[in-house]
Amino acid sequence: MKKLLLAALGLVTMRPAMAQDSTQTIKSLTISGYAEAYYNYDFKRPVNNTTPGFMYNFNRVGEVNLNLGYIKANYSTERVRGNLALATGTYMNANYAAEPGVLKNVFEANVGVRISKNSNLWIDAGIMPSHIGFESAIGRDNWAMTRSLVAENTPYFESGVKLGFTTKDEKLYLSAMYLNGWQRIQRVDGNTTPAFGTQITYKPAATVTVNYSTFIGNDKPDSLRLMRYYHNFYGIIQVSERFGVTAGFDYGIEQKAKGSKGYNNWFVPVFIARYALSAKVNIAARGEYFRDQNGVIVTTGTAHGFETFGLSLNVDYAIFPGVLWRVEVRNLSSKDRISPERTSADAPEQTFGKNNLFLTSSLSVSF
């Protein structure tokens, strides 16, 4: 009888501990989601209802569509973290076209372990957001509604292993990566060369961020190996409570041929200014220039390659918490005729012009 009583007491004392562990697990797991619908009007009205091939967001024109929608689970404790997000939309169709099967719908899937008790040192592995650039695929996080040309033509995601360190005052972040390629989940067939990345982010004050990221690697089969070296610089300054500026400059080089000592280069400056008219209304203006004369990133088959200057202006209105309505007008001017256009309402043939004018609106919800 005494043993039975002790056993019963043991069960009673165990139950609160089990309940506490269960509650802690639930608190460590969060579910979030995002969906962004849009309508994009291209004044050139291309025959295939698609924006030029160097644009990967809001790329369907003349129709209402979903740019990006995802559901995400995040697990986070003091020593372990993980993310899994599945997504759909025209963004996924455009950016994941090279990935096989179900990988086309994996927006994020990674796990991380803190390897030091006394410092903020982590190893993360899997499919992760890119370490290059200040814009992400999630529209609400960007100052401009559409993505900059430099964001559209650098990785939005990457897959590999990352070692990251953050100082105790959180002013400095350092990371180094082993990657499967330039915006790749699955390595290119015939490629055995590793790719590497680095990132340095410094925040001397709460209103200032300075970043330098790099990529080194070959994103082609070994038989066509061309080494690429890419540099990404940007700074974000919140000048006042209402006004902020972002400036970036990217520069890349790639071998002209396998084993060659000659390199093709490209560069991209971009500048964005944002002003808050009120707690719910923001406006942002952007100027950008992309020069890739040898078609390393954007192939045009024209005399001057890809040389494009862009201007845009957008207005954002936060209707409710988590609900954002945006409108943007954007013009892209190229040196050569690379923008698809329609010469008449019933013209079946595709022609090309030097300018593109877009009027785009989106409505997003996040939870």
N, C-alpha and C positions, 0 to 999 in steps of 0.2 A: 504493500500500500504506500509506503514511504517513497519507493522508487517511482510509482505512478504519479504521486503528488509532485515530486521533483521534476519529472518529465513534463507534467502539465504546466508547472511554473516556468520551465525552460521555454516552452512554446509561447507562453504569454509574453515573456521578455524578448523573444525573437521577433515577434510580429511587428512592433514599432520600427525596429531596425530595418526589416525588409521593406516596410512601407516607405521609410525615409530614403532608402536606396532607389526605390522605384520613382519617387518624386524627383529625386536628383537627376535621374536619367531623363525624365520627361522635360525638366527644365533645361537640360543640355541639348535637347533636340528642338529645333525650330523649323516650321514650314512656311515658306514664302512663295509668292508668285508674281508674275508680271505679264501684261499683255498690251501691245501697242498696235492699234489699227490705224490705217492711213489712206489718204487719197493723194496721188501725185499727178499733176497735170504738166505734161511736156508740150510747150507751145509748138514744137516741131512735129508732134504727133507721129512718131516712128511707126512703121508698118507692123512691126512685131510687138508693139505695146511694151517695149522694154527700154530702160535707160541705156546709155552707152556702157560697154562692157567693163569699164574701170570703176563703175559704181555698184556696190553690193547691198546697200540698204535702200529701202523704198524704191526698188528697181522696177516695179511694175507701174505702168502709167495708164491713166484713163480708166482706172477701176478702183473700187474699194477693196483693200486687202489687209492681211495681217503681216506686219513686218517681223515681229518676234513675240512669241508667247511661251512662257516656261513655268514649270512648277519645280521648286527646289527644296531639298531637305538639307539642313546644316546641323552637324553634331559638333559640339565644342566643350572640352573640359580643359583643365589646367595643362595637361600633357598630351592630349590627343584631339584631333579635329578632322572633320571630313565633310565633303560636299557632294551632292548628287543632284543634277538638274537635267530634266528632259525637256526638249523644246521643239517648236514647229514654227513655220512662217517663211516668208520669202527670203529673209536674211539667212535662214538655215539652208534653203535650197541653193542659194548663190554661193555661200561660203563653204559648205560641206559637200559640194558636188563631187569632189575627188575621193571622199571617204566611202567605204563599203558598208552595205547592210544597215544594221541598227545604229552604227556609229554616226550616221547622218543626223540623228536626233539627240545626240549627247552634247548638251551645252556645257556641262561641267561635271567632272567625276574625279575626285582626288581625295587622298588621305594624307594627314600630316602627323608627325610625332615630334614633340619637344625633347631634344636630346641632352639638354642641360638643365639641372635644377636651379642653378643660380643665374642663368642668363637666358635671354629670349632668343634661343637658337633652335631653329626648326628644320626638319627635312620633310618636304612635301613631294608627292609623286602622283602622276595621273594626268588627266586633262584639266588644264588650268587657264585662267585668263592670261593674255599676253603681257609680257613685261615691257613691251614697246608702246610708247605713246600715251597721251593724256585723255583719249577718248575710248569708250568701251562700246560694246554692242547694245547696252541698255540705255535707251534714249534719255530717260529721266536724269541720268547722271552726267549728261553732256550739256554744255552751255548753248551750243547751236543745235538746231533740230536735226538736220542731216549731218552726216559725218564729213570731216575734212577729206580732201583727196589723199593726204598722207595716211590718214587712218584707214581709208578704204583699200589702200595698197600696201599695207603692212599687216602683220598677223593680228587677228582678234583673239585667237586662242593658240595654245601650244600644248604639246604633250611631252613629258619627260620627268626629270627629277630636279628638284630645286633645294639648295641649301640657303636659308635666309637668316639674317641676324639683325635685330633691332636693339639699339642702345636703350638703357633704362629710362632716359629722359625722352625717348621716342623721337628724337630729332634726326637721327641717322639710321638709314636702312641700307643693308648691303646684301646682295644675293648673287649666286652663281648657279647656272643651269646646264644640264646635259639634255639635249632636245632631239626629237625625231625629225626635225626639219623646220622649214619656214611655213608656218600655219599648217601643220600636219598632225593628225592623230596617228595614222599608219604611215610608216616610212615608204618612200617611193621604191617600187620594185627595181632591183638591181643596184640599190644604194646601200653601201656598207660604211659610209663615212659619218661619223658623229657630227652633230652641230652643238654649238655652245652659245650661251648668253650670259650677260652680266647686267646688273642694275645697281645704281647708287642714287638714293633719294635723300636729300638733305632739307630739313625744315628748321631754319634758324629762328623762325618766329611762327606763331599760329597763322599768320596771314601770308606766309611766303613758302613756296615749295620749288625746289630746283632738282631736276632729274637728268641723269645720263645713263642711257641703256645701249647695249651693243648686241650684235648677232654675228657669229662667225660660223660658216658651214657651207656645204654643198647640198643643193636641193634637187639634184638630178642623178640619174644612174651613174655608176662609176665610169662607164664607157664614155660619158659626156661630162665628166666632172668639171665644174666651174666654181671656184671658191668665191664666196660672197662675204664682204665685210661691211657691216652696217652700223651707223652711229645715229642715235636719237637723243636730241637735247630739247628740253623745254623748261619753262619757268612759269609759275602761276603766282600772281600777286593780287591780293585783295587790298586795293589801295585805300578804300574806305568801306564803311558798312554797306553801302549801296553799289560801289563801283569796283570792278575787278578786271584784270587783263591776263591773257595767256599768250605766250610767244613760244614758238617752236621752230627748230631747224633740224632737218634730217639730211644725212649724206651717206651714200652707199657706192661701193665699187664692186665689180664682178669681172672675173677673168674673161677675156675675149674668146679664148679657146682653151682646151685642155692643155695644161702645162705651160701656157703662155705667160709672159711677164708683162703683157699689156692688159689694161683694164678699161672697161666702160664704166662711166659714173653717172649718177643722177642726184639731184638735190631738191628739197622741198621746204621753203619757208612758209609759215602760217602765223596769223595774228588774229586773236579774238578779243573783243571788248564786250563786257556785259554790265548793264545798269538795271538796278531794281527800282521800278517806278513806285512799287508798293510791296506789301508783304506777299501779295498774290501775283503780281505782274512783273515780268522781266523782259528786257529786250537785249538782243545781242547782235553784233555786226562782225563779219569775218572777211578777211582778205587772205588769199593764198596763191601760190604759184608752184607748179610742178614741171620740172624739166628733166626729161628722160629721152635724149636725142637718139640713143641707140636701142631703145625698146627693150631694156632689161626687165622692167616691171610691167610696162604697158606697151604692147606691140600694136603698132598702127600701120606699118608698111608704107608710110609716107616719107617725104623728103626730110622733114625736120623732126620726125619721131613724135613723141608726146610732149608737147609744150603748151601748157594750159594755165590761164589766169582765172581766178574765181572770186566773186563777191557775193555775199549773202546777208540777209537781214531777217531775223525771226523775232516773234512776240510769243511769250508763254503766259498762260493764265492757269493758276492752280484753282480749279473749280471747287474741289473738296480735298481734304487730306488724302493723298495717294492717287488723286485724279488730276491729270495734267493735259490741257489742250494747247497745241502749238500750231503756229502758222509761219511759213517761211517762203520768201522769194529768193531765188538763187540764179545767178547767171555765170556760165562758163564760156570763156572765149579761148579758142585754140588757134595755133598758127596755121595748121593744115585742116583740111576738111575731114574730120573724123567723127562728127556727131550725126547719127542717123536722123533723117527727116523725110517728110512726105510732101511732094510738090503740089498735090491737089487732093481733094477729098476722096476721090475714087482711084487714085494712082496705086497700082499694085506693086510697082517697082520701088526699090529702096535707094534713095540718094543720100548724100552727105553734105553737111554744112560746117561752118567754123564756130557757130555760136549755139548755145543751148540756154533757154530760159525755162525755169521750173517754178511752179507754185504748188507747195506741198503743205498738207495739214495732217496732224496726227492727234489721236486721243489715246492716252495710256492710263492704266490703272495698276497699282501695285499694292500688295498686302504682305 
